[in-house]
Amino acid sequence: MIERIIDLSEEPARLRVRNKLLVIERDSTGETTIPLVDIAALVVSHPCVTFTHAVLSRLAEAGGAFVVCNGSHLPIGMLLPLESHFVQTERFALQASVSLPTRKRLWKQIVKSKVRAQANLLLRLRDEDYGLLSLARRVRSGDPENIESQASRRYWQALFADEGFRRSDDEDHRNAHLNYGYAVLRAVVARAICAAGLHPSLGLHHHNRYDTFCLADDLMEPLRPVVDGVVARRVREREELSSLDATGKKGLLEALLGRFNVDGESRTLFDLVARTASSLADIFAGQRRDLILPE
């Protein structure tokens, strides 16, 4: 199976299903077919893309995610498979009953992995970790000192060499690029969570009552620097980013299709997040202690 992220943003298209294939019809290129089982996420942002009900239902049956974008080409909605594992009900029950000490211990592992990943990115781009590796060693169960936030303040200013950068600034084009990459990453992680028989809304740390993807937000944290690195490199090459365009999205998607190191083995993002989600299910079942996370 080939895991693919399909982005439809550049021109009108008509989507339908034939047998077990997604059929994409464009005026410029004619008909393209892709096996549904090969699609990890279908991202639709062009306002003139039309699709049949069969596209949504058959994509979900095949385990793919459907992501819809707004007029600014930023993802705002997602459709995920509802039934993806043969012992889903049992795993839901285990997930819902996990103890607070276990959630805190797992959050410690996630934060340490995220801060180390941020430090390693800064080392590659700036030849300095700005104290993040030291901060990572201080993370305790539940992160009571909020090391994640302390690291974040150092990280963003160093990443873009800009003390004025704020993630909350919607007018900053860098944030549009980051948000697009994060949204696609979130869809991939949420898909893996469902495939492992877990529910994406029952988080370990994130618990916003209006967020239906709290667990996806937890597990994607150590992978965010993958997106950050793409945006930072483009800023360094161009000095200033324009609004999110096809080239920017292509670079972000290519990064998410890259390979990552886990225990000395090179793995794809899709394999990696599947292993992370599966390891979490095993922890809930009492079969292992630690998450499988990237280095």
Backbone bond lengths (Angstrom), bond angles and torsions (degrees), N, CA, C in turn:
res aa  C-N    CA-C-N  psi(-1)  N-CA   C-N-CA  omega(-1)  CA-C   N-CA-C  phi
1 M - - - 1.463 - - 1.525 110.01 -
2 I 1.331 116.28 133.19 1.462 122.57 179.07 1.523 108.19 -103.00
3 E 1.341 116.75 119.89 1.461 120.59 179.87 1.522 108.74 -84.35
4 R 1.330 116.70 123.82 1.453 120.57 -177.22 1.528 110.44 -130.98
5 I 1.343 115.49 146.92 1.462 122.44 171.59 1.518 106.71 -110.91
6 I 1.319 116.50 117.17 1.464 121.39 -177.52 1.522 108.65 -103.13
7 D 1.328 117.40 122.14 1.467 122.42 179.54 1.533 108.79 -112.05
8 L 1.334 116.21 121.09 1.465 121.55 179.39 1.528 108.04 -112.49
9 S 1.326 115.78 95.85 1.461 119.64 -174.86 1.516 114.09 -137.23
10 E 1.320 117.70 -15.71 1.455 120.25 -169.51 1.522 115.00 -90.85
11 E 1.329 117.27 -27.67 1.468 119.49 -176.12 1.520 109.84 -156.54
12 P 1.333 117.07 162.20 1.468 120.03 178.36 1.525 110.85 -59.21
13 A 1.325 115.27 151.37 1.454 120.45 178.70 1.521 109.44 -153.85
14 R 1.313 115.21 154.21 1.463 122.02 176.67 1.518 107.68 -119.17
15 L 1.328 116.45 125.25 1.464 121.82 -176.78 1.526 110.21 -110.02
16 R 1.307 115.78 136.61 1.458 121.34 173.41 1.523 108.22 -152.38
17 V 1.318 115.68 174.81 1.461 121.11 -178.61 1.525 109.45 -117.37
18 R 1.322 116.02 135.48 1.453 121.81 173.16 1.523 107.84 -131.10
19 N 1.324 115.03 117.92 1.459 120.63 -173.80 1.524 108.97 56.08
20 K 1.311 119.07 -117.99 1.459 121.23 179.98 1.527 111.30 -111.39
21 L 1.339 115.18 27.86 1.458 121.03 -177.26 1.517 111.63 -117.15
22 L 1.324 116.54 142.90 1.453 121.39 167.31 1.517 107.15 -85.92
23 V 1.320 115.99 125.49 1.455 121.30 179.85 1.527 108.56 -104.49
24 I 1.345 116.49 122.38 1.462 122.18 178.64 1.528 107.69 -113.25
25 E 1.329 115.68 118.94 1.465 120.16 179.98 1.531 109.59 -109.80
26 R 1.335 116.28 123.42 1.457 122.43 176.50 1.522 108.62 -124.66
27 D 1.327 116.29 146.99 1.464 119.61 179.23 1.519 111.42 -64.58
28 S 1.340 116.74 -34.17 1.468 120.22 -174.19 1.524 113.18 -79.41
29 T 1.328 116.97 -34.77 1.470 119.79 -173.50 1.517 113.94 -118.45
30 G 1.322 117.31 -3.87 1.457 119.03 -179.11 1.515 112.01 79.19
31 E 1.325 116.58 -143.48 1.465 122.03 -172.51 1.524 111.80 -98.54
32 T 1.342 115.44 132.82 1.456 122.67 174.15 1.515 108.49 -123.37
33 T 1.317 117.76 138.13 1.465 120.62 178.22 1.518 110.53 -120.34
34 I 1.324 116.13 141.30 1.463 122.91 -179.96 1.522 108.25 -136.70
35 P 1.322 119.78 129.16 1.464 120.71 175.58 1.527 110.81 -57.62
36 L 1.325 116.94 131.37 1.459 120.32 -178.07 1.522 112.34 -59.43
37 V 1.327 117.29 -34.68 1.464 119.79 -178.02 1.524 112.35 -69.71
38 D 1.333 117.36 -13.67 1.466 120.60 179.24 1.524 112.75 -87.39
39 I 1.335 117.65 -6.52 1.469 120.78 -173.39 1.529 110.48 -96.26
40 A 1.317 116.05 117.18 1.467 120.90 174.83 1.519 110.43 -82.24
41 A 1.334 116.48 -42.17 1.461 120.82 -179.56 1.526 109.55 -151.10
42 L 1.313 115.28 136.22 1.464 122.68 175.29 1.524 106.76 -111.59
43 V 1.338 116.65 112.86 1.466 122.17 -175.59 1.528 108.34 -106.17
44 V 1.336 116.30 118.82 1.467 121.28 -175.65 1.522 109.52 -116.59
45 S 1.346 116.26 119.08 1.464 119.21 179.48 1.525 113.50 -129.29
46 H 1.326 118.21 -15.52 1.468 118.65 177.42 1.525 109.30 -72.80
47 P 1.346 118.14 133.92 1.469 120.39 -175.81 1.524 114.26 -68.29
48 C 1.318 117.76 -13.21 1.464 120.28 -177.66 1.526 112.24 -111.87
49 V 1.324 116.09 34.47 1.459 120.70 171.22 1.524 107.84 -96.07
50 T 1.316 116.64 126.08 1.459 121.22 178.53 1.525 109.30 -115.93
51 F 1.324 115.92 150.49 1.460 119.44 -178.48 1.524 109.51 -151.31
52 T 1.323 115.24 156.29 1.454 121.25 179.57 1.529 110.00 -90.80
53 H 1.322 115.33 164.93 1.469 119.89 175.27 1.523 110.65 -59.52
54 A 1.331 116.77 -34.47 1.467 120.37 -179.43 1.518 112.04 -61.40
55 V 1.337 117.45 -31.08 1.469 120.18 178.25 1.521 109.86 -61.25
56 L 1.335 117.11 -46.59 1.460 121.04 -178.93 1.523 111.38 -67.00
57 S 1.329 116.91 -47.58 1.458 119.89 -175.39 1.523 112.26 -68.28
58 R 1.329 117.27 -42.75 1.460 119.32 -178.05 1.533 111.59 -73.07
59 L 1.330 116.79 -32.47 1.465 119.68 175.70 1.522 110.13 -64.36
60 A 1.342 116.77 -44.30 1.461 120.77 178.07 1.523 111.20 -62.83
61 E 1.324 116.77 -41.83 1.462 120.72 177.92 1.527 111.64 -60.30
62 A 1.327 116.00 -34.44 1.466 120.74 -179.35 1.533 112.12 -81.53
63 G 1.339 117.46 -5.63 1.461 121.07 177.70 1.503 115.09 93.24
64 G 1.342 118.04 12.30 1.459 120.86 -179.27 1.520 113.04 -92.03
65 A 1.325 116.08 160.58 1.467 122.51 177.27 1.521 109.43 -105.83
66 F 1.332 116.27 142.49 1.466 122.74 176.83 1.514 107.57 -112.17
67 V 1.336 116.80 120.28 1.462 122.04 -176.18 1.525 108.83 -115.40
68 V 1.341 117.04 126.12 1.460 121.20 179.71 1.526 109.40 -108.00
69 C 1.332 116.18 139.43 1.473 121.40 -176.21 1.530 111.04 -112.72
70 N 1.325 115.15 159.89 1.464 120.66 178.65 1.527 110.59 -89.88
71 G 1.330 116.57 -170.57 1.457 120.98 -178.12 1.511 114.29 -65.30
72 S 1.327 116.87 -17.91 1.468 121.13 177.09 1.522 111.91 -94.12
73 H 1.332 116.27 9.20 1.463 122.83 178.37 1.524 112.79 68.78
74 L 1.333 117.09 21.22 1.453 120.49 176.92 1.524 109.83 -103.13
75 P 1.345 118.39 133.73 1.467 121.45 -178.31 1.520 112.61 -59.98
76 I 1.330 116.00 133.36 1.470 120.77 179.76 1.526 112.92 -128.25
77 G 1.320 118.12 -8.68 1.458 120.22 -179.57 1.517 110.74 -152.98
78 M 1.353 115.82 158.93 1.445 119.37 -175.87 1.530 110.15 -150.63
79 L 1.326 116.03 138.83 1.461 122.95 173.77 1.518 107.70 -112.46
80 L 1.351 116.74 126.45 1.457 122.13 -178.80 1.520 110.30 -122.04
81 P 1.336 117.68 156.81 1.468 120.29 175.30 1.524 110.88 -59.74
82 L 1.337 117.23 137.73 1.454 121.34 -178.68 1.519 111.43 -87.37
83 E 1.314 117.63 -34.98 1.456 122.44 178.99 1.515 108.51 -124.02
84 S 1.331 115.73 114.16 1.468 118.65 -175.03 1.516 113.52 -132.55
85 H 1.330 118.38 -0.02 1.454 119.99 -176.80 1.522 109.80 -147.32
86 F 1.328 116.46 144.06 1.462 120.03 -172.60 1.528 113.64 -73.71
87 V 1.345 118.68 -18.59 1.470 120.52 175.79 1.527 109.59 -117.52
88 Q 1.313 116.07 39.74 1.458 121.16 -175.24 1.528 112.67 -59.36
89 T 1.332 117.78 -45.29 1.465 120.85 -177.60 1.523 110.98 -61.57
90 E 1.328 116.62 -42.14 1.462 120.54 178.66 1.524 110.80 -62.67
91 R 1.323 116.08 -42.00 1.465 119.17 -178.44 1.522 112.02 -71.62
92 F 1.328 117.32 -34.21 1.464 119.95 174.07 1.524 110.17 -57.52
93 A 1.342 116.43 -45.08 1.464 121.20 -177.96 1.523 110.72 -63.41
94 L 1.325 117.35 -43.43 1.464 120.71 178.57 1.522 110.90 -64.28
95 Q 1.320 116.28 -41.19 1.460 121.49 -179.64 1.523 111.05 -63.32
96 A 1.325 116.57 -42.82 1.462 120.94 -177.52 1.523 112.35 -69.30
97 S 1.335 117.26 -24.34 1.464 120.55 -175.28 1.520 113.69 -101.97
98 V 1.324 118.08 6.25 1.462 120.06 -177.85 1.525 110.03 -61.56
99 S 1.311 117.13 141.51 1.462 121.87 -174.45 1.528 111.91 -74.30
100 L 1.327 115.59 156.83 1.465 121.00 178.11 1.527 111.68 -62.97
101 P 1.355 119.62 -43.15 1.474 118.51 177.78 1.536 112.64 -58.41
102 T 1.334 117.08 -36.50 1.463 119.60 178.57 1.523 110.52 -67.49
103 R 1.332 117.35 -43.20 1.466 120.25 178.73 1.521 110.53 -61.52
104 K 1.321 117.03 -41.09 1.459 120.42 179.83 1.530 111.27 -65.79
105 R 1.333 116.72 -40.35 1.456 120.50 179.20 1.519 110.87 -64.17
106 L 1.327 117.13 -40.76 1.457 120.37 179.32 1.526 111.42 -69.80
107 W 1.325 117.17 -36.86 1.460 119.86 177.49 1.522 110.90 -64.78
108 K 1.321 117.49 -36.64 1.464 121.05 174.37 1.520 110.14 -57.67
109 Q 1.324 117.08 -45.55 1.456 120.53 -179.17 1.521 111.37 -64.05
110 I 1.333 116.65 -40.46 1.468 120.83 -179.90 1.525 110.74 -65.29
111 V 1.330 117.32 -45.64 1.466 120.74 -178.55 1.523 110.54 -63.97
112 K 1.327 117.50 -43.43 1.465 120.04 179.01 1.529 110.37 -60.56
113 S 1.327 116.40 -43.38 1.463 120.08 179.49 1.521 111.10 -64.25
114 K 1.336 117.35 -41.09 1.461 120.88 179.85 1.527 111.72 -64.57
115 V 1.328 116.75 -47.15 1.461 120.34 -177.51 1.531 110.62 -66.22
116 R 1.330 117.39 -37.90 1.474 119.88 175.80 1.524 110.49 -63.31
117 A 1.339 116.13 -41.05 1.470 119.44 179.03 1.525 110.55 -63.70
118 Q 1.331 117.12 -40.37 1.458 120.43 176.63 1.525 111.00 -63.57
119 A 1.329 116.58 -42.16 1.460 121.16 179.51 1.527 110.79 -62.90
120 N 1.315 116.79 -42.77 1.467 120.42 -179.11 1.523 111.46 -66.21
121 L 1.345 116.74 -35.83 1.465 119.31 176.60 1.523 110.56 -65.39
122 L 1.324 117.22 -42.60 1.468 120.04 178.55 1.530 111.13 -64.30
123 L 1.324 116.45 -37.16 1.458 119.53 177.77 1.529 110.63 -62.17
124 R 1.334 116.38 -39.63 1.464 119.42 -179.64 1.524 111.87 -71.30
125 L 1.327 116.38 -37.85 1.462 119.72 -174.78 1.523 113.46 -91.29
126 R 1.350 117.24 -33.51 1.468 120.99 -172.59 1.519 113.94 -120.51
127 D 1.344 116.83 -2.18 1.476 121.89 -179.29 1.523 112.68 62.22
128 E 1.319 116.90 25.04 1.468 121.76 178.59 1.523 107.99 -157.41
129 D 1.332 116.41 144.56 1.473 118.62 -179.57 1.526 112.68 -96.00
130 Y 1.331 117.55 -3.78 1.469 123.87 177.73 1.539 112.11 55.09
131 G 1.330 116.05 33.19 1.458 121.45 175.62 1.512 114.98 81.45
132 L 1.340 118.50 6.30 1.468 120.27 -175.71 1.531 112.63 -71.75
133 L 1.322 118.20 -34.43 1.465 119.38 178.28 1.521 110.46 -64.33
134 S 1.313 116.35 -37.32 1.465 120.46 176.23 1.531 110.72 -65.40
135 L 1.348 116.45 -41.21 1.459 120.05 177.88 1.535 110.99 -63.44
136 A 1.326 116.88 -39.18 1.467 120.57 -178.82 1.521 111.12 -59.79
137 R 1.319 117.09 -35.73 1.468 120.56 -179.64 1.523 112.15 -70.55
138 R 1.326 117.39 -16.31 1.470 120.93 -177.98 1.530 113.23 -91.77
139 V 1.319 117.97 -5.52 1.470 120.19 -176.64 1.525 109.67 -66.57
140 R 1.332 115.70 128.84 1.463 121.51 177.47 1.525 110.08 -115.01
141 S 1.300 116.75 173.99 1.462 122.75 -177.08 1.523 110.69 -53.50
142 G 1.331 116.53 124.34 1.465 120.94 -179.65 1.513 113.64 80.01
143 D 1.327 118.38 -4.75 1.472 124.10 -178.08 1.519 111.85 50.71
144 P 1.352 118.19 59.60 1.470 120.79 -177.40 1.526 113.90 -65.47
145 E 1.327 117.96 -25.49 1.467 120.71 178.21 1.523 112.45 -84.87
146 N 1.333 116.03 -0.62 1.471 121.92 -177.95 1.531 110.60 54.44
147 I 1.325 114.18 50.35 1.461 120.33 177.43 1.526 110.89 -60.10
148 E 1.330 115.89 -33.67 1.467 119.47 179.01 1.519 111.09 -55.91
149 S 1.338 116.76 -45.15 1.462 120.72 -179.79 1.529 111.47 -69.88
150 Q 1.332 117.44 -40.54 1.461 120.57 178.42 1.526 110.91 -60.27
151 A 1.331 114.99 -43.31 1.457 119.43 179.32 1.520 110.98 -66.00
152 S 1.315 116.26 -38.25 1.458 121.24 -177.94 1.524 111.49 -60.60
153 R 1.317 117.12 -42.75 1.465 120.11 -179.07 1.530 111.39 -61.38
154 R 1.314 116.46 -41.92 1.459 119.37 177.98 1.539 110.80 -70.22
155 Y 1.296 114.48 -41.26 1.462 121.52 -172.02 1.523 112.91 -62.03
156 W 1.335 117.51 -50.65 1.463 119.56 -173.79 1.516 112.18 -66.84
157 Q 1.330 117.11 -40.28 1.458 119.22 178.98 1.525 111.22 -65.45
158 A 1.355 115.90 -37.63 1.463 119.49 179.95 1.518 111.75 -74.48
159 L 1.320 117.13 -37.76 1.458 121.30 -175.19 1.522 111.53 -59.29
160 F 1.339 115.95 -45.80 1.462 120.02 -178.06 1.530 112.65 -101.36
161 A 1.350 116.66 4.39 1.473 120.48 -176.70 1.521 109.81 51.01
162 D 1.327 115.47 45.84 1.464 121.05 -174.10 1.525 108.81 -145.98
163 E 1.316 116.83 104.10 1.461 121.29 -178.81 1.526 112.61 -67.66
164 G 1.329 116.43 -17.25 1.457 119.51 -178.99 1.517 114.31 -91.10
165 F 1.348 117.63 -1.60 1.464 119.35 -177.30 1.525 110.90 -67.73
166 R 1.346 116.22 135.01 1.460 122.51 176.82 1.520 109.27 -133.33
167 R 1.314 117.38 129.85 1.455 121.29 179.15 1.534 111.54 -65.44
168 S 1.310 116.97 -20.56 1.466 120.96 -177.16 1.522 113.40 -84.83
169 D 1.326 117.48 -2.97 1.466 121.31 -175.92 1.528 110.06 -84.34
170 D 1.324 116.53 102.79 1.465 120.93 -178.02 1.520 112.83 -70.90
171 E 1.328 117.55 -17.22 1.461 120.64 179.98 1.532 112.28 -83.18
172 D 1.308 116.87 -12.08 1.463 121.49 -178.86 1.528 108.62 -83.23
173 H 1.331 116.99 118.35 1.462 121.13 -177.24 1.527 112.40 -61.78
174 R 1.309 116.96 -25.24 1.465 118.83 178.26 1.516 110.56 -61.14
175 N 1.320 116.63 -37.09 1.463 120.10 179.88 1.526 112.31 -68.54
176 A 1.318 117.25 -33.49 1.472 119.64 177.28 1.522 110.21 -63.63
177 H 1.325 116.52 -41.64 1.467 120.66 178.28 1.527 110.46 -65.72
178 L 1.318 116.65 -44.87 1.465 120.49 178.49 1.524 110.87 -60.86
179 N 1.321 116.98 -45.46 1.460 120.61 -175.98 1.521 111.96 -64.65
180 Y 1.324 116.76 -37.58 1.465 119.42 178.04 1.533 110.19 -64.03
181 G 1.331 116.44 -48.16 1.465 119.88 179.93 1.511 112.17 -61.05
182 Y 1.338 116.52 -42.41 1.465 120.11 179.09 1.531 111.68 -63.11
183 A 1.333 116.12 -39.89 1.459 119.61 -177.58 1.528 111.65 -64.86
184 V 1.331 116.74 -41.02 1.463 119.71 177.40 1.527 109.78 -68.02
185 L 1.322 116.96 -42.17 1.464 120.61 176.89 1.528 110.46 -59.38
186 R 1.323 116.39 -42.00 1.472 121.24 179.05 1.524 111.23 -60.38
187 A 1.335 116.58 -40.53 1.461 120.42 179.48 1.524 110.80 -64.46
188 V 1.326 116.89 -42.27 1.457 121.11 179.81 1.532 110.50 -63.74
189 V 1.338 116.68 -43.47 1.462 120.52 -179.90 1.538 110.69 -67.48
190 A 1.326 116.90 -42.75 1.462 120.11 179.10 1.518 111.03 -61.63
191 R 1.311 116.49 -38.48 1.469 121.10 177.64 1.523 110.52 -61.68
192 A 1.334 117.25 -43.46 1.460 121.25 179.89 1.529 110.80 -65.70
193 I 1.324 116.79 -37.21 1.464 121.01 178.43 1.526 110.61 -61.73
194 C 1.329 115.86 -46.07 1.469 119.92 178.59 1.528 110.63 -62.82
195 A 1.330 116.93 -40.91 1.461 120.89 -179.31 1.525 111.67 -64.13
196 A 1.340 116.92 -25.90 1.464 121.03 178.84 1.526 112.00 -85.89
197 G 1.336 117.04 2.77 1.452 120.43 178.77 1.513 114.28 81.53
198 L 1.334 117.31 18.36 1.458 122.23 179.54 1.519 109.64 -107.34
199 H 1.341 116.01 165.03 1.469 120.40 -179.96 1.520 109.03 -103.64
200 P 1.338 117.68 127.22 1.474 120.27 -174.78 1.529 114.46 -69.11
201 S 1.325 118.80 -12.71 1.468 119.76 -177.17 1.527 112.91 -89.89
202 L 1.341 118.72 -14.32 1.466 121.66 -177.82 1.515 109.14 -94.10
203 G 1.329 116.60 92.33 1.451 121.51 -172.53 1.512 114.55 -85.27
204 L 1.335 114.62 169.30 1.460 121.79 174.55 1.524 110.53 -88.72
205 H 1.335 116.08 -40.19 1.470 121.99 -179.23 1.524 111.34 -125.13
206 H 1.335 117.14 -50.86 1.460 120.36 177.12 1.534 108.96 -64.77
207 H 1.327 116.61 135.52 1.467 119.02 -176.10 1.531 112.66 -149.73
208 N 1.319 117.89 27.07 1.465 120.73 176.99 1.525 110.17 -59.94
209 R 1.312 118.16 126.02 1.458 121.65 -175.88 1.528 112.28 -63.71
210 Y 1.331 116.91 -19.87 1.463 120.50 -179.35 1.531 112.23 -98.04
211 D 1.329 117.00 1.92 1.464 121.35 -178.82 1.522 109.16 -101.94
212 T 1.327 117.51 115.40 1.458 121.31 -179.24 1.530 112.22 -87.81
213 F 1.341 117.91 3.73 1.454 120.72 -177.81 1.531 111.28 -129.38
214 C 1.328 116.55 41.25 1.466 120.26 -176.84 1.524 112.50 -60.21
215 L 1.327 117.48 -42.40 1.459 119.43 -178.62 1.530 110.92 -68.15
216 A 1.318 117.25 -36.84 1.464 120.20 175.86 1.528 110.00 -62.31
217 D 1.326 116.95 -39.86 1.466 120.29 178.15 1.523 111.20 -63.97
218 D 1.351 116.93 -34.20 1.465 120.46 176.59 1.524 111.36 -66.15
219 L 1.324 115.76 -54.06 1.466 120.12 -170.56 1.524 113.43 -73.03
220 M 1.333 117.86 -21.44 1.455 119.18 -179.39 1.526 113.13 -82.34
221 E 1.329 118.01 -11.14 1.465 120.97 -174.37 1.535 113.44 -53.18
222 P 1.340 120.18 -47.77 1.477 118.28 -178.46 1.523 113.89 -68.85
223 L 1.343 117.17 -12.15 1.459 120.55 -178.34 1.528 113.08 -97.70
224 R 1.310 117.99 -8.38 1.458 120.53 179.97 1.529 113.36 -56.17
225 P 1.354 118.97 -38.09 1.470 118.52 179.82 1.525 114.23 -60.50
226 V 1.341 118.19 -18.19 1.464 119.66 174.22 1.526 109.47 -61.01
227 V 1.329 115.73 -45.74 1.462 121.43 177.66 1.521 110.42 -69.18
228 D 1.330 116.62 -43.84 1.463 121.02 -178.19 1.523 111.41 -57.11
229 G 1.341 116.13 -40.12 1.454 120.06 -177.43 1.520 112.41 -64.15
230 V 1.334 116.42 -39.54 1.465 120.04 178.94 1.524 110.25 -62.60
231 V 1.331 116.55 -46.98 1.464 120.68 -177.70 1.528 110.57 -66.13
232 A 1.327 117.20 -42.50 1.469 120.46 -179.38 1.527 111.03 -63.17
233 R 1.325 117.70 -39.48 1.461 120.21 179.47 1.526 111.25 -66.76
234 R 1.334 116.53 -38.23 1.462 119.50 178.47 1.525 110.75 -67.36
235 V 1.323 116.76 -37.20 1.464 120.14 177.13 1.524 109.89 -63.52
236 R 1.320 116.28 -42.35 1.471 119.95 -178.94 1.523 111.08 -65.51
237 E 1.342 116.35 -35.79 1.460 120.04 -179.53 1.524 112.43 -74.80
238 R 1.345 115.97 -36.27 1.458 119.82 -172.92 1.526 113.44 -108.19
239 E 1.327 117.27 -10.74 1.460 124.96 -177.19 1.526 111.76 72.49
240 E 1.323 117.98 -39.21 1.475 119.61 178.50 1.526 108.67 -144.79
241 L 1.341 116.49 132.00 1.454 120.81 -179.08 1.519 111.13 -85.70
242 S 1.324 115.15 144.06 1.462 120.25 172.15 1.521 107.87 -87.05
243 S 1.319 116.66 -175.67 1.460 119.79 177.97 1.526 109.37 -63.07
244 L 1.309 116.14 160.29 1.457 122.09 -176.11 1.524 110.39 -61.19
245 D 1.343 116.25 122.10 1.456 120.86 -178.36 1.520 109.90 -128.11
246 A 1.326 116.47 -176.07 1.459 121.24 -177.17 1.524 111.42 -61.02
247 T 1.337 116.80 -39.56 1.460 119.98 -179.43 1.523 111.05 -64.98
248 G 1.338 115.78 -42.50 1.459 119.74 178.37 1.511 112.23 -62.73
249 K 1.327 116.53 -43.68 1.468 120.17 179.38 1.517 111.33 -66.41
250 K 1.326 116.64 -38.88 1.464 120.27 179.67 1.524 110.55 -61.15
251 G 1.339 116.90 -43.50 1.457 120.44 179.45 1.515 112.24 -62.21
252 L 1.322 116.46 -40.57 1.458 120.80 179.39 1.520 111.19 -66.85
253 L 1.330 117.04 -43.37 1.461 120.22 -179.85 1.526 111.03 -66.40
254 E 1.330 117.22 -38.23 1.458 119.95 178.71 1.533 111.12 -63.89
255 A 1.334 116.31 -36.04 1.471 119.46 177.93 1.523 110.57 -65.25
256 L 1.330 116.52 -39.67 1.459 119.93 -179.86 1.526 111.91 -71.76
257 L 1.327 116.37 -16.16 1.461 120.43 176.70 1.528 111.56 -95.24
258 G 1.337 116.13 9.60 1.459 120.75 179.97 1.518 112.45 -78.18
259 R 1.319 116.54 -167.09 1.463 121.47 -178.37 1.523 109.82 -120.84
260 F 1.340 115.53 151.72 1.455 122.45 -173.33 1.523 109.75 -132.46
261 N 1.332 115.99 153.06 1.458 120.63 -177.73 1.528 110.85 -95.90
262 V 1.336 115.56 126.81 1.463 121.66 174.50 1.523 107.52 -135.46
263 D 1.333 116.25 116.53 1.472 120.84 179.58 1.523 111.70 52.93
264 G 1.324 116.11 39.42 1.448 120.05 177.15 1.513 115.24 80.21
265 E 1.335 116.92 3.92 1.465 120.97 -179.89 1.523 110.28 -111.05
266 S 1.329 117.00 142.21 1.459 122.42 178.18 1.519 109.21 -89.42
267 R 1.339 117.33 124.16 1.458 121.40 -176.59 1.525 110.82 -135.09
268 T 1.327 115.88 155.22 1.457 120.33 175.53 1.525 109.35 -76.47
269 L 1.323 115.83 163.01 1.456 120.88 176.57 1.524 111.09 -58.12
270 F 1.322 116.89 -41.79 1.459 120.42 -176.33 1.524 111.20 -66.12
271 D 1.324 116.53 -40.16 1.456 120.56 176.89 1.525 109.76 -66.97
272 L 1.331 116.04 -40.91 1.451 121.35 -177.87 1.528 111.36 -62.62
273 V 1.327 117.76 -50.51 1.460 119.13 -177.40 1.524 110.75 -68.98
274 A 1.330 117.23 -29.40 1.467 119.82 175.71 1.527 109.69 -65.38
275 R 1.327 117.08 -41.66 1.463 120.84 178.58 1.530 111.22 -67.27
276 T 1.339 116.29 -38.13 1.469 119.28 177.94 1.516 110.63 -63.85
277 A 1.333 117.23 -47.33 1.463 120.95 -179.93 1.523 111.42 -64.09
278 S 1.329 116.52 -40.66 1.461 120.14 179.10 1.523 111.14 -65.63
279 S 1.336 116.73 -38.75 1.468 119.79 178.32 1.518 110.81 -65.20
280 L 1.340 117.09 -34.85 1.458 120.32 177.66 1.527 110.59 -66.37
281 A 1.327 116.54 -41.74 1.469 119.82 177.20 1.527 110.32 -60.76
282 D 1.331 116.69 -39.26 1.470 120.01 178.36 1.518 111.43 -66.20
283 I 1.332 117.03 -35.43 1.474 120.67 177.10 1.525 109.49 -64.56
284 F 1.323 117.59 -45.23 1.463 120.95 178.47 1.525 111.19 -59.81
285 A 1.326 116.33 -32.88 1.473 121.14 -178.89 1.530 112.20 -85.75
286 G 1.342 117.82 -0.07 1.454 121.56 179.15 1.512 114.37 77.84
287 Q 1.345 117.28 20.25 1.460 121.45 -175.39 1.523 113.21 -99.24
288 R 1.319 118.82 -11.29 1.453 122.09 175.13 1.529 108.39 -155.64
289 R 1.335 116.33 171.42 1.465 120.31 -176.09 1.524 113.34 -109.87
290 D 1.325 117.69 -38.16 1.457 120.70 -171.60 1.518 112.27 -114.35
291 L 1.341 114.87 150.09 1.459 121.91 174.91 1.523 110.69 -73.18
292 I 1.320 116.00 150.93 1.466 121.11 168.70 1.531 106.27 -90.00
293 L 1.324 116.35 114.49 1.462 121.72 -176.73 1.534 109.13 -128.97
294 P 1.330 117.36 157.11 1.468 120.73 -176.40 1.516 112.63 -74.42
295 E 1.312 115.33 158.30 1.472 122.70 170.56 1.512 107.16 -116.40
